[in-house]
C-alpha cells in the first residue's frame, strides 16, 4: 500500500499552519442567501469537506460589494459588517475539524451579469420584511437575462472598454479612476471583515478572466492612466489591494493570490492576445516581493474556458508545467489544481517539486471524503471525478432560479445531512435492479444504504451499460471510472451484482422482490420512415464505438451532431475516413453543453470533418445519401457508409413482465427518458429514496 507522507504533512502559508497539503479550491454552487450570508446548507456542505480531511477550504467566490460585484444572487459576500458574525459561525464549524478557512475575494468585471447591478442593493434591505421576494427575483431572472442579451441593461465594470468576454456581460464600460480606487478599498474592507470573522486567510481571485486578471492582462487593460500600460501599471490595482490588506490586517494575516500563470489565448488561435507563462512568472515574482504568502496557480479565462475548467478529454496533470514554472520562480508555497485525481498522482507531483499543495474543487464536490479515504489507506473507495462538467452545467442552469449546483456522481451535494444519514427502513426486503449502468448502480447503492437487500442483474458480461459505449470514444476512457467506483461502493454496501444474467420473469420472481427497478437504458433510434435505413452499410453510432464495425478510408455520413455524433465522427476520421456530419438544426450539438462541443470541434476540424447544418436526411441508397436543406433543395452526397446518431429511445420492454411480479416496478435512468449520466443518476437516486 502506497503511503502519502508528503500529502499529509503540515505546511505553513505565512503564519498559518495547514495540517496537510490538501486544498479545496473555490467552486461557486449558489448555496448562500440573497444578502450574502451563508445558509445552513452551505455550512453543512463545507463542514462535510472539513470532516473529510481537507486541510484548507476555500468556499466559492465572495463578492466585495453589492453594487456590481455579484456573479450570482446567492454567493457569499463580505461587503458589510453584518456579514462578520455569520462568517464567524461558518469558520467555527470548519475549525472544529482541524481545517483552515480561506475566503476568496472576487469581482467579475467584464464577466459579470448586468442583471445584478442595482438589483441586490434594492432587494437585500427588503428581504427581511418580504421573505417571498427572492422567489419573485428568481422567477424574473429569465426575463432579466433575456433583456441583457438584447443589451437592455446596465453595463458592467471593466478596466477598459473593448471586446466582450466570450461568456459574460453584453455591455461593459471602462471604470473611472475614482471607481478603481473605490473597488480597491472594497477588497481591503472585505479582507478586514474576514479577519474579524476568524477567517484564517484571504485569496484574491486573479484568474479565469475576472477583474484582477483583467487589470493584469494587456488584452483587457487598455487604460492610459496609472492603472494601465506598462507591466507595473497593470499590476498596480492588485498591488494596492495587497498592500492595503497587509497594512490594515497586519503582515501576519495570510494573503494568497490565485493567478492565471498563462492566459492561453494561443490555445484558441490568438497568440497575439493576453500574456503567456513568462509574464505569469514575472507577476508571481512581484507578488512575492509585495509580501503575498502563497500563489494559487491556474490558467486561462472565460474566452479559453476549457483550459481552466477541463472536460473529460484532458489528461490529469496536463498543466503541471505551469505550477512547476511558478514554483521555480518564487520561494513561497505554490498551490495548484492540475486535474489531480488520485492520491498517488498528488504524492508524485509533490515529491517531484511540481507544487507544494494540491488543489482541487471537483475532487471534493464528487467525494467530500477524498482526503480521509487516502489518509486511511483506502484510495480504492474514492469516487473519482470524470470531468463530465455536470457541476458547472447544473450550476449555471440552477443559479438563476435559486437552486444549487449538483454533481453527476455525488447525490449528496447540498444535502449532506440526509445523504450521510439515510433512513434505515429497508428491513432487508429484497429489491431487484435490472441493469448495471450508472443509474442502476446508483439506485442499488442508495437502497443498500437504506438496508434493503439488493440484487443487480446485468445481461452483459460486465457492468456499465451505455457508459461502456461512451467510454470507447477517443479520449473518453475516464468515463468508465464512474462504473468502477460505483461497483466498489455497491459491493461494500452488500449489493449482489450478477453479470451475464438475462432478467426474465422466472429469474426475477425467484428473488421474491419487494420492488423492481428497471435500469435497462436506451437503444439507438433507427427511423423506419427513411428509405434505405435497413441497408447493410447503415450502422448505429453504438456499433462503431463498440468496435463491431469501423469503416476505413471511405466517404462516411454521420446523421446527427449531438455528442454521440461528434464522438463517432472523431473515431471515423481517425481511421482515415472522409466524414460529413448531417444536422437538421441550425447549430452543432444544439442540446449539448458548449464546453463539450468546443472540445470536440477543436479536434474534429483539424481532421477535416465537414458539417452540413439545416440539413435533413431524406433517403439512403447503395452509394449515396439524399439530403434536403432548409429551403427544400435536395442534394446527393457520395457515401460508402452511413452512421446513425439520431438519439435514443427508452428500453422498457420488460416493464409489463415485471409488473406481473410486483406493482412496485419503476423505470429509472435512461429507461425513464434519455439524458446524461448526471440526469440518469439523479433520477435513479430520487426514485430509490422514495420507495417505502
C-alpha positions in Angstrom: 0.0 0.0 0.0 1.4 3.4 -1.0 1.9 5.9 1.7 1.3 9.6 1.2 3.8 11.1 3.5 4.2 14.5 1.8 0.5 14.8 1.0 -0.4 14.5 4.7 2.4 16.5 6.2 1.8 20.0 7.5 2.9 23.2 5.8 3.0 26.9 6.6 1.4 29.6 4.5 2.7 32.8 6.1 1.9 32.4 9.8 -0.9 29.9 9.1 -0.1 26.2 9.6 -2.2 23.9 7.4 -2.4 20.3 8.7 -1.9 18.7 5.2 -1.3 19.7 1.6 -4.9 19.1 0.5 -6.8 22.3 -0.6 -10.4 22.5 -1.6 -10.3 25.2 -4.3 -13.3 27.6 -4.7 -16.2 26.5 -6.9 -19.4 28.6 -6.7 -22.5 26.5 -6.1 -25.1 29.1 -5.1 -25.6 27.9 -1.6 -25.8 31.3 0.1 -28.5 33.8 1.0 -29.5 36.8 -1.1 -27.8 39.0 1.4 -24.5 37.1 1.0 -24.6 35.3 4.4 -24.1 31.5 4.5 -27.1 29.2 4.8 -27.2 26.2 7.0 -26.9 24.1 3.8 -23.8 25.9 2.8 -22.2 25.4 6.2 -23.2 21.7 6.1 -21.6 21.4 2.7 -18.2 22.9 3.7 -18.2 21.2 7.1 -18.6 17.8 5.4 -15.4 18.5 3.4 -13.6 19.5 6.6 -14.8 16.3 8.2 -13.5 14.5 5.1 -9.9 15.6 5.9 -9.3 18.7 3.7 -6.6 20.9 5.2 -7.5 24.2 3.6 -11.1 25.1 2.5 -11.8 27.9 0.1 -15.5 28.4 -0.5 -17.0 29.7 -3.7 -16.5 33.3 -4.8 -17.2 36.0 -2.3 -18.2 39.4 -3.5 -16.6 42.6 -2.1 -19.5 44.9 -2.9 -23.2 44.5 -3.7 -23.5 47.0 -6.5 -21.5 45.4 -9.3 -19.6 42.5 -7.9 -22.2 39.8 -8.0 -21.9 36.8 -10.2 -24.9 35.0 -8.6 -27.6 36.2 -6.4 -26.8 33.7 -3.7 -23.0 33.8 -3.4 -21.1 34.8 -0.3 -20.4 38.4 0.5 -18.2 40.3 2.9 -19.3 43.7 1.7 -20.9 44.8 5.1 -20.3 44.4 8.7 -23.4 42.3 9.2 -21.6 39.5 7.3 -19.0 39.1 10.1 -21.0 37.1 12.6 -22.4 34.6 10.1 -19.0 34.1 8.6 -17.5 33.5 12.1 -20.1 30.7 12.6 -19.0 29.0 9.4 -15.4 29.4 10.3 -16.0 27.8 13.7 -17.7 24.8 12.1 -14.7 24.3 9.8 -12.2 24.8 12.5 -13.7 22.2 14.8 -12.4 19.5 12.3 -8.9 20.9 12.1 -9.2 22.6 8.7 -8.4 26.2 7.9 -10.8 28.6 6.1 -9.7 31.0 3.3 -12.2 33.3 1.7 -11.7 34.1 -2.0 -12.5 37.8 -2.7 -13.8 38.3 -6.1 -15.2 40.8 -8.6 -16.3 39.5 -12.1 -15.5 42.7 -14.1 -16.5 42.2 -17.7 -17.6 38.6 -17.0 -20.3 39.8 -14.6 -24.1 39.8 -15.0 -25.7 43.2 -15.6 -28.9 41.9 -14.1 -27.3 42.1 -10.7 -26.3 45.7 -10.9 -28.7 48.0 -8.9 -30.7 44.9 -8.1 -29.1 43.5 -5.0 -28.8 46.9 -3.2 -32.5 47.3 -3.6 -33.6 43.8 -2.7 -31.3 43.0 0.2 -32.9 45.5 2.6 -36.4 44.3 1.7 -35.9 40.6 2.1 -36.4 40.6 5.9 -39.8 42.3 5.5 -40.8 40.4 2.4 -39.5 36.8 2.7 -41.0 35.8 -0.6 -39.1 38.4 -2.5 -36.2 36.1 -3.6 -38.7 33.7 -5.2 -40.0 36.7 -7.3 -36.5 37.6 -8.2 -35.7 34.1 -9.4 -38.9 34.0 -11.4 -37.9 37.3 -13.1 -34.3 36.1 -13.8 -35.1 34.6 -17.2 -36.6 37.9 -18.2 -33.7 39.9 -16.9 -31.2 37.7 -18.7 -33.2 38.0 -22.0 -33.1 41.7 -21.7 -29.4 41.5 -21.0 -28.9 39.6 -24.2 -30.7 42.4 -26.1 -28.4 44.9 -24.4 -31.3 46.4 -22.5 -29.4 46.5 -19.2 -26.8 48.4 -17.2 -23.2 48.0 -18.3 -20.7 46.2 -16.0 -17.4 47.5 -14.9 -14.2 46.7 -16.7 -10.7 48.2 -16.6 -11.3 49.5 -20.1 -13.9 49.2 -22.9 -13.5 47.0 -25.9 -14.0 43.3 -26.6 -16.7 41.5 -24.6 -15.8 38.2 -22.9 -16.9 35.0 -24.7 -19.3 34.3 -21.8 -20.2 37.4 -19.8 -21.9 40.7 -19.9 -23.4 42.2 -23.1 -22.4 45.7 -22.2 -19.2 47.0 -20.4 -17.8 50.3 -19.5 -14.3 51.5 -18.6 -14.0 52.3 -14.9 -13.2 55.8 -13.8 -10.0 56.3 -11.7 -12.3 57.1 -8.8 -14.2 53.8 -9.3 -10.9 51.9 -9.4 -9.8 53.3 -6.1 -13.3 52.6 -4.6 -13.0 49.0 -5.6 -9.5 48.6 -4.2 -11.0 49.9 -0.9 -13.8 47.3 -1.2 -11.3 44.5 -1.4 -9.4 45.8 1.6 -12.5 46.3 3.7 -13.7 42.8 2.9 -10.4 41.3 4.0 -10.6 43.2 7.3 -14.1 41.8 7.9 -12.7 38.3 7.1 -10.1 38.7 9.8 -12.7 39.9 12.3 -14.7 36.8 11.4 -11.9 34.4 12.4 -11.2 33.5 8.8 -7.6 32.2 8.5 -6.6 33.8 5.2 -8.0 35.5 2.1 -7.4 34.7 -1.5 -7.5 37.4 -4.2 -9.2 35.9 -7.4 -6.8 36.9 -10.1 -7.6 34.2 -12.6 -10.2 32.9 -15.0 -10.7 36.3 -16.5 -12.2 38.1 -13.6 -11.4 41.7 -12.6 -7.9 41.4 -11.2 -6.8 39.4 -14.2 -8.4 41.9 -16.4 -6.2 44.6 -14.9 -3.1 42.4 -15.3 -3.8 41.5 -19.0 -2.8 43.7 -21.8 -5.7 42.3 -23.7 -8.4 43.7 -21.3 -6.5 46.6 -19.8 -6.1 49.4 -22.4 -6.1 52.2 -19.8 -3.8 55.2 -20.2 -3.7 56.3 -16.6 -1.5 54.9 -13.7 -3.5 51.6 -13.8 -2.7 50.7 -17.4 0.0 50.5 -20.0 3.3 49.2 -18.5 3.7 46.0 -16.6 4.0 47.9 -13.3 0.9 50.0 -14.0 -1.2 46.9 -14.9 0.0 45.3 -11.6 -0.9 48.5 -9.6 -4.5 47.5 -9.0 -3.5 44.2 -7.4 -0.5 45.7 -5.7 -2.6 48.4 -3.9 -5.1 45.7 -2.8 -2.3 43.5 -1.3 -0.5 46.5 0.3 -3.8 47.7 1.8 -4.7 44.3 3.3 -1.2 43.9 4.7 -1.4 47.4 6.2 -4.8 47.0 7.8 -4.9 43.3 8.7 -1.2 43.0 9.6 1.6 41.2 7.9 0.7 38.1 9.9 -2.7 37.7 8.1 -2.0 35.4 5.1 -2.9 36.7 1.6 -2.9 34.2 -1.3 -3.3 35.3 -4.9 -4.9 32.9 -7.4 -3.1 33.7 -10.6 -3.6 32.7 -14.2 0.0 31.9 -15.0 -0.8 31.8 -18.7 -3.9 33.2 -20.3 -3.6 30.5 -23.0 -5.0 32.6 -25.8 -2.6 30.8 -28.1 -4.5 27.6 -27.4 -7.6 29.0 -29.1 -5.7 30.5 -32.0 -5.0 34.0 -30.7 -1.3 34.1 -29.8 -1.4 37.9 -30.1 -3.7 38.3 -27.2 -3.0 38.5 -23.4 0.1 37.2 -21.7 1.9 33.9 -21.5 3.9 32.0 -18.9 6.9 34.2 -18.9 4.9 37.2 -17.9 3.0 35.0 -15.4 6.3 34.2 -13.8 7.1 37.8 -13.6 3.8 38.6 -11.9 4.3 35.9 -9.4 7.8 37.2 -8.5 6.5 40.7 -7.9 3.7 39.3 -5.8 6.2 37.5 -3.6 8.1 40.8 -3.3 4.9 42.5 -2.2 4.5 40.1 0.7 1.9 37.7 -0.8 2.1 34.4 1.2 1.3 31.9 -1.5 0.4 31.6 -5.2 -2.5 29.5 -6.3 -1.7 28.7 -9.9 -4.3 28.3 -12.5 -4.7 29.4 -16.2 -6.9 31.0 -18.9 -10.2 32.9 -18.7 -13.7 32.6 -20.0 -12.5 33.1 -23.6 -10.5 29.9 -23.2 -12.9 28.1 -20.9 -11.7 24.6 -21.5 -8.2 25.5 -20.4 -9.2 26.1 -16.8 -12.3 24.0 -16.4 -11.4 21.0 -18.4 -13.7 18.4 -19.9 -13.1 14.6 -19.8 -10.6 14.5 -22.7 -7.9 16.4 -20.8 -5.3 14.3 -19.1 -4.6 14.5 -15.4 -1.7 16.8 -14.7 -1.6 18.3 -18.2 -0.8 21.8 -16.8 1.6 20.8 -14.1 4.3 22.7 -16.1 2.6 26.0 -15.0 2.8 25.2 -11.3 6.4 24.0 -11.6 7.5 27.1 -13.5 6.0 29.3 -10.8 7.5 27.2 -8.0 10.9 27.6 -9.6 10.4 31.3 -9.7 9.2 32.1 -6.1 10.1 31.0 -2.6 6.6 30.9 -1.2 4.2 28.0 -1.3 2.6 27.1 -4.6 -0.9 25.7 -4.7 -2.2 24.2 -8.0 -5.1 22.3 -9.4 -3.7 20.2 -12.2 -6.6 17.7 -12.6 -5.1 15.7 -9.8 -7.5 12.8 -9.4 -5.7 10.2 -7.3 -3.6 10.4 -4.1 -0.8 8.7 -5.9 -0.7 11.4 -8.5 -0.8 14.0 -5.8 2.0 12.5 -3.9 4.1 12.2 -7.0 3.7 15.8 -8.0 4.6 16.9 -4.5 7.6 14.7 -4.4 8.8 15.9 -7.9 8.6 19.5 -6.7 5.8 20.5 -9.1 3.9 22.2 -6.3 3.6 22.5 -2.5 -0.1 22.0 -2.0 -2.6 20.0 -4.1 -5.7 21.9 -5.1 -9.0 20.7 -6.5 -12.6 21.7 -6.4 -14.2 18.9 -8.4 -12.5 16.1 -6.3 -14.3 17.3 -3.2 -17.6 18.1 -5.0 -17.5 14.5 -6.2 -16.2 12.9 -2.9 -16.1 15.1 0.2 -14.1 12.4 2.0 -11.4 12.1 -0.7 -8.6 13.1 1.7 -9.8 10.9 4.6 -10.0 7.8 2.4 -6.5 8.5 1.1 -5.0 9.0 4.6 -6.7 5.8 5.9 -5.2 3.8 3.0 -8.5 3.4 1.1 -7.9 5.1 -2.2 -10.0 2.5 -4.0 -13.0 3.9 -2.1 -12.6 7.3 -3.6 -15.3 8.4 -6.0 -13.3 9.9 -8.9 -14.4 13.0 -10.9 -14.8 12.0 -14.5 -14.7 15.6 -15.9 -18.3 15.4 -17.2 -18.9 19.1 -16.3 -22.3 18.4 -14.9 -21.3 20.5 -11.9 -20.8 23.7 -13.9 -23.7 22.9 -16.3 -26.1 22.4 -13.4 -24.8 25.4 -11.5 -25.4 27.7 -14.5 -28.9 26.3 -15.0 -29.8 26.5 -11.3 -28.2 29.7 -10.1 -30.8 31.9 -11.8 -33.7 30.0 -10.1 -32.2 29.9 -6.6 -31.1 26.3 -6.6 -27.6 24.9 -6.0 -25.4 23.1 -8.5 -25.1 19.3 -8.5 -22.7 16.5 -9.2 -23.3 13.7 -11.6 -21.9 11.1 -9.2 -22.4 12.5 -5.7 -26.1 12.6 -4.9 -25.4 14.3 -1.5 -24.2 17.7 -2.8 -26.1 20.4 -0.8 -28.0 17.6 1.0 -25.2 16.3 3.2 -27.1 15.6 6.4 -29.8 13.4 4.7 -27.3 11.8 2.4 -24.8 10.7 5.0 -27.5 9.6 7.5 -30.2 7.9 5.3 -33.2 6.3 6.9 -32.7 2.6 7.9 -36.1 1.5 6.8 -35.3 -1.3 4.3 -35.7 -4.1 6.8 -33.7 -6.3 4.4 -36.5 -6.5 2.0 -35.5 -7.8 -1.5 -35.1 -5.3 -4.3 -34.1 -6.3 -7.8 -32.4 -3.7 -10.1 -32.2 -4.7 -13.7 -29.3 -3.1 -15.5 -25.8 -2.3 -14.1 -25.3 1.0 -15.8 -24.7 4.2 -13.7 -28.4 4.7 -12.9 -28.9 1.1 -11.8 -25.8 1.0 -9.7 -26.6 4.5 -8.1 -30.0 3.2 -7.1 -28.6 0.0 -5.8 -26.1 1.8 -3.5 -28.8 4.2 -2.2 -31.2 1.3 -1.4 -28.5 -0.8 0.2 -27.6 2.1 2.4 -31.2 2.1 3.5 -30.8 -1.6 4.5 -32.6 -3.2 1.6 -31.2 -6.5 0.2 -30.3 -5.5 -3.3 -29.5 -7.7 -6.3 -28.4 -6.2 -9.6 -28.9 -8.3 -12.8 -26.9 -7.3 -15.9 -27.3 -9.2 -19.2 -23.9 -8.2 -20.4 -20.7 -9.8 -19.2 -19.6 -6.6 -17.4 -21.3 -3.6 -15.7 -21.5 -0.2 -17.4 -24.5 -0.1 -19.7 -24.2 2.8 -22.2 -21.1 4.1 -20.4 -19.2 1.3 -22.0 -20.0 2.8 -25.4 -19.4 6.4 -24.3 -16.0 5.5 -22.8 -15.0 3.9 -26.1 -14.9 7.4 -27.7 -11.5 9.0 -28.3 -10.0 10.3 -25.0 -13.2 9.3 -23.1 -11.9 6.2 -21.3 -12.1 8.1 -17.9 -15.9 8.0 -18.1 -15.7 4.3 -17.1 -14.2 5.3 -13.8 -17.7 6.1 -12.5 -18.7 2.4 -13.1 -15.6 1.1 -11.4 -16.2 3.3 -8.4 -20.0 2.5 -8.2 -19.3 -1.2 -8.4 -16.8 -0.8 -5.5 -19.3 1.2 -3.4 -22.1 -1.3 -4.2 -20.1 -4.3 -3.2 -19.0 -2.6 0.1 -22.7 -1.9 0.8 -23.5 -5.6 0.3 -25.1 -5.4 -3.1 -25.0 -8.6 -5.2 -24.1 -7.9 -8.8 -24.8 -10.7 -11.3 -23.5 -10.2 -14.8 -24.3 -12.3 -17.8 -27.8 -12.9 -16.5 -30.9 -12.2 -18.5 -33.6 -10.8 -16.3 -36.7 -12.8 -17.5 -39.8 -13.1 -15.4 -38.8 -16.5 -14.0 -35.4 -15.4 -12.9 -36.6 -12.3 -11.1 -39.6 -14.0 -9.5 -37.3 -16.4 -7.7 -35.7 -13.4 -5.9 -39.1 -12.6 -4.4 -38.6 -8.8 -4.9 -40.5 -6.3 -2.8 -39.7 -3.8 -5.6 -38.1 -3.9 -9.1 -36.2 -1.0 -10.7 -35.7 -1.2 -14.4 -32.5 0.5 -15.4 -32.4 -1.0 -18.8 -31.1 2.1 -20.5 -32.0 3.2 -24.1 -31.4 1.9 -27.6 -30.4 3.9 -30.7 -33.2 5.4 -32.8 -33.4 3.9 -36.3 -36.3 5.6 -38.1 -38.1 3.1 -40.4 -39.6 6.0 -42.3 -36.3 6.8 -44.1 -35.9 4.8 -47.3 -32.8 2.6 -47.3 -32.4 2.7 -43.5 -32.1 -1.1 -43.4 -29.2 -1.3 -45.9 -26.2 -3.3 -44.8 -23.8 -0.3 -44.9 -26.1 1.7 -42.4 -24.8 1.4 -38.8 -25.6 2.9 -35.5 -23.1 5.0 -33.6 -23.0 2.4 -30.9 -21.9 -0.3 -33.4 -19.0 1.9 -34.5 -17.9 3.0 -30.9 -18.2 -0.6 -29.6 -15.9 -1.8 -32.5 -18.4 -4.1 -34.1 -17.6 -2.4 -37.4 -15.4 0.5 -38.3 -15.2 1.7 -41.9 -11.8 2.8 -43.2 -10.9 5.3 -46.0 -14.5 5.8 -47.1 -16.9 8.7 -47.5 -19.0 8.4 -44.3 -22.1 10.4 -43.4 -22.9 10.7 -39.7 -26.5 11.6 -39.2 -26.8 13.8 -36.1 -24.4 16.1 -34.4 -25.1 15.5 -30.8 -22.3 14.5 -28.6 -22.6 10.9 -29.7 -22.4 12.1 -33.3 -19.3 14.1 -32.6 -17.6 11.2 -30.8 -18.3 8.8 -33.6 -17.2 11.3 -36.2 -13.9 11.6 -34.5 -13.4 7.8 -34.3 -14.2 7.5 -38.0 -11.9 10.4 -39.0 -9.0 9.0 -37.1 -9.4 5.8 -39.2 -8.9 7.8 -42.4 -12.5 8.3 -43.4 -13.8 11.5 -45.0 -16.6 12.4 -42.6 -19.6 14.6 -43.2 -21.9 15.3 -40.3 -25.6 16.0 -41.2 -27.5 18.1 -38.7 -31.1 19.3 -39.1 -30.7 22.1 -36.5 -29.0 25.4 -37.2 -26.0 24.7 -35.0 -23.8 21.8 -34.0 -25.0 19.8 -31.0 -27.7 22.2 -30.1 -28.7 20.5 -26.8 -25.1 19.8 -25.5 -23.1 21.9 -23.0 -20.9 24.2 -25.0 -17.6 23.1 -23.5 -18.1 19.6 -24.8 -18.9 20.9 -28.2 -15.9 23.3 -28.2 -13.7 20.4 -27.1 -14.8 18.1 -29.8 -14.6 20.7 -32.6 -11.0 21.5 -31.6 -10.1 18.0 -32.7 -12.7 17.4 -35.5 -11.8 20.5 -37.5 -8.1 19.6 -38.0 -9.2 16.2 -39.1 -11.2 17.7 -41.9 -14.7 16.7 -40.7 -17.4 18.7 -42.5 -20.7 19.8 -41.2 -24.0 20.4 -43.1 -26.4 22.3 -40.9 -30.1 23.0 -41.6 -30.0 19.7 -43.5 -32.2 16.6 -43.2 -31.7 13.0 -44.4 -34.3 12.0 -47.0 -33.1 8.7 -48.4 -30.2 6.3 -48.3 -29.1 4.4 -51.4 -26.3 1.9 -52.0 -23.7 4.6 -52.8 -25.2 7.9 -51.7 -27.4 9.8 -49.3 -30.1 12.3 -50.4 -30.5 15.3 -48.2 -32.6 18.4 -48.1 -31.7 21.8 -46.9 -33.9 24.4 -45.0 -35.1 25.8 -48.3 -36.2 22.4 -49.5 -33.4 21.9 -52.1 -32.2 18.3 -52.4 -28.6 17.3 -52.8 -26.9 13.9 -53.3 -23.7 13.1 -51.4 -21.5 10.1 -52.1 -21.4 7.8 -49.2 -19.8 4.4 -48.5 -21.2 4.1 -45.0 -23.9 5.8 -43.0 -23.8 6.1 -39.3 -26.9 7.0 -37.3 -26.5 9.2 -34.3 -30.1 10.4 -34.1 -30.7 9.9 -30.4 -32.0 7.1 -28.3 -35.4 5.8 -27.1 -36.0 4.2 -23.7 -35.7 0.5 -23.5 -38.7 -0.7 -21.3 -39.7 -4.0 -23.0 -39.5 -5.8 -19.6 -42.0 -3.4 -17.9 -45.1 -5.5 -18.4 -43.5 -8.8 -17.3 -42.0 -7.2 -14.2 -45.3 -5.6 -13.3 -46.8 -9.1 -13.2 -44.4 -9.8 -10.3 -44.9 -6.6 -8.3 -46.8 -3.3 -8.7 -43.7 -1.7 -7.2 -41.9 -1.7 -10.6 -40.2 1.6 -11.6 -38.3 2.9 -14.6 -35.1 4.8 -13.8 -32.3 6.4 -15.7 -32.5 6.4 -19.5 -35.2 3.8 -19.4 -37.4 6.6 -18.0 -36.1 9.1 -20.5 -32.8 9.9 -22.3 -30.2 12.1 -20.6 -26.7 12.4 -19.4 -25.0 10.3 -16.7 -25.9 13.0 -14.2 -29.5 13.2 -15.1 -29.8 9.4 -15.1 -28.2 9.1 -11.7 -30.2 11.8 -10.0 -33.5 10.4 -11.3 -32.4 6.9 -10.1 -31.3 8.2 -6.7 -34.6 10.1 -6.1 -36.6 7.1 -7.0 -34.6 4.9 -4.7 -35.1 7.2 -1.8 -38.9 7.3 -2.4 -39.5 3.6 -2.2 -41.2 2.7 1.1 
